[in-house]
Each structure stands twice: as structure tokens, then as C-alpha cells.
Amino acid sequence: MIVIIEDEIFASPSAGQLNLLGLFRLGFDGKHRIQADPIYGLSQDTALDRWLEQLPQLQREEVVLALEAGLEEDASGILPDFAIRVGTVKEADWEASPLRLPLAAALKWLSEPLYLLLENLSNDGEFLRVVAPSPWRDHYLKLLEDRFVDINHGGGVGDMKSRVEQIKRREALRMFALFDSDARLPGEPSAQSEGLKHACGNGGVAHHQLRRRNIESYLPVKALMAWANKSVKGSRERRKKVEAFARMNDLQRHHFNLKGGFEKDRHHEIPPFYGEHASNPWLRNGFGETIGSLFHEKDFPILEEWLIRDGQRQETTEILQSIFRRL
């Protein structure tokens, strides 16, 4: 996030030396982009200049490095959704635009991680690790390792909607939600998924509704074939399922109930969209409720080449960029 420190705060005796240094430490560590108003180096005899002069040399050098880094391009190359200003206001007004915070409140809030709200803590978390495109994956994994991104269990679309509706703007601005569309047909998300999407929009929570049905819909055919061939018992049945699945076109595969098959959708009328595949016995029961665990697989990891050929890169790049913008 871009954090702009207004000049008068450096002359304020109530600002707090440790809080100011703590804010610059966030910039020095690359967690936020710290800037000054007026821009450091372009104006003379500012309160910032006078404050810097009284710092010990090592601290002064670190603050200057943080200020210089704040004017450079972020490591992700992506501009944040918004910037905040830190000034001599008495208390935070979380509804203000632009957001202007007192120093202590800003430091506390900016030190918190970005919370990723996911339906399933385990499979959805691994899904993001696996499908993140290589230009962004290393940066994302480093954020996880540093716990500056923290994965939260949402507990399903309904529970996620309730949580989003109850949070305050202070929390909403440090949250990103990722959830299934549950779309049985292209461009037709379920009513529940649409309800969560609207709740996120109304609550100011950055979010991404998957274009395919659910995370399992992003398992490439080659990963499913590797799963089939791994089985000691029942490998023939598994291969028949994968072969039948592979014969569907892209959009049919993206919206097929991979876990439960057509039988799981019998309470709805099977759309003509699926054609003769709807009567294929190998697709009747799907691949099982645990098929999403393939995102955890270490023995035959899902290769990025498979994901690219599966046509995922545009959407998964959008997801990662959206996460970085909210940082």
C-alpha cells in the first residue's frame, strides 16, 4: 500500500518517535511504500529534513532508503487499490475518502496481514499456491512465508457472506475473498455465490468469483490422468472417467460437477449444454469428494505447462494481481 506521511507530523511532539520509525521500518522491509508530502528530496527545509538531521546516522540512512524505495515500483509491479495519508488527525475516520489516519492507528493497521478469506482453508489455499503464474508465484509465496498474507477459513459461501456483512470497513480494507461461482453453465453463477459477490461489493471487500464452477474445475486433464495411473486398484475405472471427461469441450469441463458427476446434479435438470456426455456412464458419479486434494500432491505435482495449456493463465494472473493491489 502507498502510505503518504504529511510533513507536519514530523514537527508534532505528540507523534511519537518510535511510531514514526516503526512506520518507516514497514517501508524498509518492503511491506508498504512509504512516501512523504511534500516528496522527499524535491523540497528544502521541510519538517522531515529537520527530523532526519536529529536521527543517529544508521537510522537516518534506513529512513532515507525507505523513502527512496517508496518512490520506486513495487516488487509486484502493481499499483495498490488506494493510498492512505498519515497526518495529525486526532482519531481515525474509516469512512473518509481518502483515508487519513493518526500515526499510531496507521502503524497498527498497516502492520496487520492481508487476510485471504477462502471457502476451504486446506484445498483452496493449496489451489492458490499451485495455480499462481510464475511471474507472481515467488512474490506470493514470500508474502505467505512472512505471514504478511494470512489465509482464513471462510466456511462455505453462506458463512462467508455472513462474515462479510458483519465486518467493519477497517477490516474490509485488509481482506480479499476468493470463492466458487458454483456455475452449472457458463456465466450463470449460483444465487448464493452472487449474493456473496454483492455483499463483498457493498462491504468494500476485494474479491474474485471463480469463472469456472469451483477450484476442482482448474485441475487439468493431465493431472487427472496422473491420478488415474497412480492407483494400484481401480486404475482402469479411473482412466475411463478421465478419458470421458477429456472428450468434453473446454466449457463443459469447466462447469461439470467434478466431485459428484451428473448424478449429484440430478435434483436439477441436466442442461442440454452437456449433450450426449450427460448419459455417459463414466461421468455419472464424478471423481469423488476428495479430488481437490490433488492440489496437495507432491509425488506428481501439477506442472505450470499443464495449467497454461488448460487456458487458466489470464484468470489466475488477475487473481494474484487483485491480491497484490489490496496489499
C-alpha positions as CSV (number, residue, x, y, z in Angstrom):
1,M,0.0,0.0,0.0
2,I,1.2,3.6,-0.6
3,V,1.4,5.4,2.7
4,I,1.8,9.2,2.5
5,I,3.1,10.9,5.6
6,E,2.2,14.6,5.8
7,D,5.0,16.9,6.7
8,E,3.5,18.5,9.8
9,I,3.6,15.1,11.6
10,F,7.4,15.3,11.8
11,A,7.2,18.5,13.8
12,S,4.4,17.3,16.1
13,P,5.7,16.4,19.6
14,S,2.8,14.0,20.1
15,A,3.6,12.0,17.0
16,G,6.0,9.6,18.7
17,Q,9.5,8.8,17.6
18,L,9.1,5.0,17.9
19,N,5.8,5.0,15.9
20,L,7.5,7.0,13.1
21,L,10.4,4.7,13.0
22,G,8.0,1.7,13.0
23,L,6.2,3.1,10.0
24,F,9.5,3.5,8.1
25,R,10.5,0.0,9.1
26,L,7.5,-1.3,7.2
27,G,8.8,0.5,4.1
28,F,12.3,-0.6,4.7
29,D,11.1,-4.2,4.9
30,G,9.2,-3.8,1.6
31,K,5.7,-4.3,3.1
32,H,4.4,-0.8,2.1
33,R,5.6,2.1,0.0
34,I,6.3,5.0,2.4
35,Q,6.3,8.5,0.8
36,A,6.3,12.0,2.2
37,D,4.2,15.0,1.3
38,P,6.0,17.1,0.0
39,I,8.0,14.4,-1.8
40,Y,11.4,13.8,-0.2
41,G,14.3,15.4,-2.0
42,L,12.2,17.8,-4.1
43,S,11.6,20.4,-1.3
44,Q,14.1,22.1,1.1
45,D,13.8,22.8,4.8
46,T,10.9,20.6,5.5
47,A,9.9,19.2,8.9
48,L,11.0,15.8,7.6
49,D,14.5,17.2,6.8
50,R,14.9,18.6,10.3
51,W,13.6,15.4,11.8
52,L,16.1,13.4,9.8
53,E,19.0,15.6,10.9
54,Q,18.5,14.7,14.6
55,L,18.4,10.9,13.9
56,P,21.5,8.7,14.5
57,Q,23.3,8.0,11.2
58,L,22.2,4.4,10.8
59,Q,18.5,5.2,11.5
60,R,18.7,8.2,9.1
61,E,20.1,6.0,6.3
62,E,17.4,3.4,6.8
63,V,14.6,6.0,6.7
64,V,16.1,7.5,3.5
65,L,16.3,4.1,1.9
66,A,12.7,3.5,2.8
67,L,11.7,6.9,1.3
68,E,13.6,6.2,-1.9
69,A,12.1,2.7,-2.1
70,G,8.6,4.2,-1.7
71,L,9.0,6.1,-4.9
72,E,10.2,3.1,-6.8
73,E,8.0,0.4,-8.4
74,D,6.6,-2.2,-6.1
75,A,8.2,-5.7,-6.4
76,S,4.9,-6.9,-7.9
77,G,4.8,-4.0,-10.4
78,I,1.2,-3.4,-9.5
79,L,-0.2,-0.2,-8.0
80,P,-2.4,-0.6,-4.9
81,D,-6.1,-0.1,-4.9
82,F,-5.7,3.1,-2.9
83,A,-3.3,5.2,-0.8
84,I,-3.7,6.3,2.8
85,R,-2.5,9.5,4.4
86,V,-1.0,9.8,7.9
87,G,-1.5,13.1,9.5
88,T,-2.1,15.0,12.7
89,V,-5.7,14.0,13.0
90,K,-6.9,13.0,16.5
91,E,-8.7,9.8,15.5
92,A,-9.3,7.5,12.6
93,D,-12.3,8.1,10.3
94,W,-12.5,4.8,8.5
95,E,-15.3,6.1,6.2
96,A,-13.3,9.0,4.9
97,S,-12.1,9.1,1.4
98,P,-9.1,9.4,1.1
99,L,-8.4,7.5,4.3
100,R,-6.5,9.8,6.7
101,L,-5.2,8.2,9.9
102,P,-3.3,9.3,13.0
103,L,0.2,7.8,13.3
104,A,-0.4,5.2,16.0
105,A,-3.6,3.8,14.3
106,A,-1.9,3.7,10.9
107,L,1.1,1.8,12.3
108,K,-1.1,-0.8,14.0
109,W,-3.4,-1.3,10.9
110,L,-0.6,-1.4,8.4
111,S,1.3,-4.0,10.5
112,E,-1.6,-6.4,10.1
113,P,-1.5,-9.1,7.4
114,L,-3.9,-9.1,4.4
115,Y,-6.5,-11.8,5.2
116,L,-7.4,-14.1,2.4
117,L,-10.9,-15.4,3.0
118,L,-11.3,-18.8,1.4
119,E,-14.1,-21.4,1.5
120,N,-11.8,-24.2,2.4
121,L,-8.6,-23.5,4.3
122,S,-6.8,-26.5,3.0
123,N,-7.7,-27.2,-0.6
124,D,-8.3,-23.6,-1.6
125,G,-5.0,-22.5,0.0
126,E,-3.1,-25.1,-2.0
127,F,-5.1,-24.2,-5.1
128,L,-3.7,-20.6,-5.0
129,R,-0.2,-21.9,-4.4
130,V,-0.4,-24.2,-7.4
131,V,-2.1,-22.0,-10.0
132,A,-0.3,-18.8,-9.3
133,P,1.6,-18.0,-12.5
134,S,5.4,-18.0,-12.2
135,P,5.8,-14.2,-12.6
136,W,3.8,-13.7,-9.4
137,R,4.2,-17.0,-7.5
138,D,7.6,-16.3,-5.8
139,H,6.3,-13.0,-4.5
140,Y,3.1,-14.5,-3.3
141,L,4.9,-17.4,-1.5
142,K,7.2,-14.9,0.1
143,L,4.2,-13.0,1.5
144,L,2.8,-16.2,2.9
145,E,6.2,-17.1,4.4
146,D,6.5,-13.7,6.1
147,R,2.8,-14.0,7.2
148,F,2.0,-10.7,5.6
149,V,-0.7,-12.7,3.8
150,D,-2.8,-14.8,6.2
151,I,-5.2,-17.5,4.9
152,N,-8.6,-17.5,6.7
153,H,-11.2,-20.3,6.6
154,G,-14.5,-18.9,5.5
155,G,-16.6,-22.0,5.9
156,G,-18.6,-22.0,2.6
157,V,-20.3,-19.4,0.6
158,G,-23.2,-18.8,3.1
159,D,-20.9,-18.4,6.1
160,M,-18.6,-16.2,4.1
161,K,-21.5,-13.9,3.2
162,S,-22.5,-13.6,6.8
163,R,-18.9,-12.7,7.8
164,V,-18.5,-10.1,5.1
165,E,-21.8,-8.5,6.0
166,Q,-20.7,-8.1,9.6
167,I,-17.2,-6.7,9.3
168,K,-16.3,-3.1,9.6
169,R,-14.5,-1.1,6.9
170,R,-11.3,-1.2,8.8
171,E,-11.2,-5.0,8.4
172,A,-12.7,-4.9,4.9
173,L,-9.8,-2.9,3.6
174,R,-7.3,-5.6,4.7
175,M,-9.3,-8.6,3.3
176,F,-9.5,-10.4,0.0
177,A,-12.2,-13.1,-0.7
178,L,-11.9,-15.9,-3.2
179,F,-14.9,-18.2,-3.8
180,D,-16.6,-20.6,-6.2
181,S,-19.1,-19.5,-8.7
182,D,-21.0,-22.9,-8.5
183,A,-22.0,-22.2,-12.1
184,R,-23.5,-25.2,-13.8
185,L,-23.5,-23.2,-17.0
186,P,-21.0,-20.6,-18.4
187,G,-21.8,-17.1,-17.0
188,E,-24.5,-18.3,-14.6
189,P,-23.2,-18.3,-11.0
190,S,-25.4,-19.7,-8.3
191,A,-27.7,-17.4,-6.4
192,Q,-25.6,-18.0,-3.3
193,S,-22.4,-17.1,-5.0
194,E,-23.9,-14.0,-6.5
195,G,-25.2,-13.0,-3.0
196,L,-21.6,-13.2,-1.6
197,K,-20.3,-11.2,-4.6
198,H,-22.8,-8.4,-3.9
199,A,-22.0,-8.5,-0.2
200,C,-18.3,-8.1,-0.9
201,G,-19.0,-5.2,-3.3
202,N,-21.3,-3.5,-0.7
203,G,-18.8,-4.0,2.1
204,G,-15.7,-2.9,0.2
205,V,-14.1,-6.3,0.3
206,A,-11.8,-7.0,-2.7
207,H,-12.8,-10.3,-4.2
208,H,-12.7,-12.8,-7.1
209,Q,-15.6,-15.1,-8.0
210,L,-14.1,-18.0,-10.0
211,R,-15.3,-18.1,-13.6
212,R,-15.3,-21.9,-13.6
213,R,-17.6,-23.9,-11.3
214,N,-15.2,-24.4,-8.4
215,I,-11.5,-25.0,-7.7
216,E,-11.6,-28.6,-8.9
217,S,-12.6,-27.3,-12.3
218,Y,-9.0,-26.0,-12.6
219,L,-7.5,-29.5,-12.4
220,P,-6.0,-30.1,-15.9
221,V,-6.7,-33.4,-17.6
222,K,-3.0,-34.4,-17.4
223,A,-3.2,-34.1,-13.6
224,L,-6.3,-36.3,-13.5
225,M,-4.6,-38.8,-15.8
226,A,-1.6,-38.9,-13.4
227,W,-4.1,-39.5,-10.6
228,A,-5.7,-42.4,-12.5
229,N,-2.4,-44.1,-13.3
230,K,-1.2,-43.8,-9.7
231,S,-4.0,-46.1,-8.5
232,V,-2.9,-49.7,-7.9
233,K,-6.5,-50.9,-7.7
234,G,-9.2,-49.4,-9.9
235,S,-6.9,-47.6,-12.3
236,R,-8.9,-48.8,-15.3
237,E,-12.1,-47.3,-14.0
238,R,-10.2,-44.0,-13.2
239,R,-8.7,-43.9,-16.7
240,K,-12.2,-44.4,-18.3
241,K,-13.5,-41.5,-16.2
242,V,-10.7,-39.2,-17.3
243,E,-11.0,-40.2,-20.9
244,A,-14.7,-39.5,-20.9
245,F,-14.1,-36.2,-19.1
246,A,-11.4,-35.2,-21.7
247,R,-13.8,-35.7,-24.6
248,M,-16.0,-32.8,-23.4
249,N,-15.2,-29.4,-24.7
250,D,-13.5,-26.8,-22.6
251,L,-16.6,-25.1,-21.3
252,Q,-18.3,-28.3,-20.5
253,R,-15.3,-29.4,-18.4
254,H,-15.2,-26.1,-16.6
255,H,-18.8,-26.5,-15.3
256,F,-19.0,-30.2,-14.9
257,N,-19.6,-31.4,-11.3
258,L,-16.1,-32.9,-11.0
259,K,-16.6,-34.3,-7.5
260,G,-20.1,-35.8,-7.8
261,G,-20.7,-36.1,-11.6
262,F,-24.1,-35.8,-13.2
263,E,-25.8,-37.9,-10.6
264,K,-25.0,-35.2,-8.0
265,D,-26.9,-32.7,-10.1
266,R,-30.0,-34.8,-10.7
267,H,-32.0,-32.6,-8.4
268,H,-31.7,-30.1,-11.2
269,E,-32.5,-30.8,-14.9
270,I,-29.2,-31.6,-16.7
271,P,-28.8,-28.8,-19.2
272,P,-28.8,-29.7,-22.9
273,F,-25.5,-27.9,-22.9
274,Y,-23.8,-31.2,-22.0
275,G,-25.2,-33.1,-24.9
276,E,-24.5,-36.8,-25.1
277,H,-22.0,-36.6,-22.3
278,A,-24.8,-36.4,-19.8
279,S,-25.6,-40.1,-20.5
280,N,-22.0,-41.3,-20.3
281,P,-21.9,-43.9,-17.5
282,W,-18.3,-43.0,-16.7
283,L,-19.4,-39.4,-15.8
284,R,-22.3,-40.4,-13.7
285,N,-20.6,-40.3,-10.3
286,G,-17.6,-38.0,-10.9
287,F,-14.2,-38.3,-9.4
288,G,-15.1,-38.3,-5.7
289,E,-15.3,-35.7,-2.9
290,T,-11.5,-35.7,-2.3
291,I,-10.4,-35.0,-5.8
292,G,-9.4,-31.4,-4.8
293,S,-6.6,-32.9,-2.7
294,L,-4.6,-33.3,-6.0
295,F,-3.6,-29.7,-5.4
296,H,-1.6,-31.0,-2.4
297,E,0.1,-33.8,-4.4
298,K,3.9,-34.0,-4.0
299,D,4.6,-37.2,-5.9
300,F,3.2,-35.9,-9.2
301,P,3.0,-32.1,-8.8
302,I,0.8,-30.2,-11.2
303,L,3.0,-28.6,-13.8
304,E,2.6,-25.0,-14.9
305,E,2.7,-26.1,-18.5
306,W,-0.5,-28.1,-17.9
307,L,-2.2,-25.1,-16.4
308,I,-1.2,-22.8,-19.3
309,R,-2.5,-25.3,-21.9
310,D,-5.7,-25.5,-19.9
311,G,-6.2,-21.8,-20.5
312,Q,-6.0,-20.7,-16.9
313,R,-3.3,-18.1,-17.0
314,Q,-5.4,-15.0,-17.7
315,E,-7.7,-15.6,-14.8
316,T,-5.1,-16.7,-12.3
317,T,-3.0,-13.7,-13.1
318,E,-6.0,-11.5,-12.4
319,I,-6.5,-13.2,-9.0
320,L,-2.9,-12.6,-8.0
321,Q,-2.8,-9.1,-9.2
322,S,-6.0,-8.3,-7.3
323,I,-4.4,-9.7,-4.1
324,F,-1.3,-7.5,-4.6
325,R,-3.4,-4.4,-5.3
326,R,-5.1,-4.8,-1.9
327,L,-1.7,-5.0,-0.1
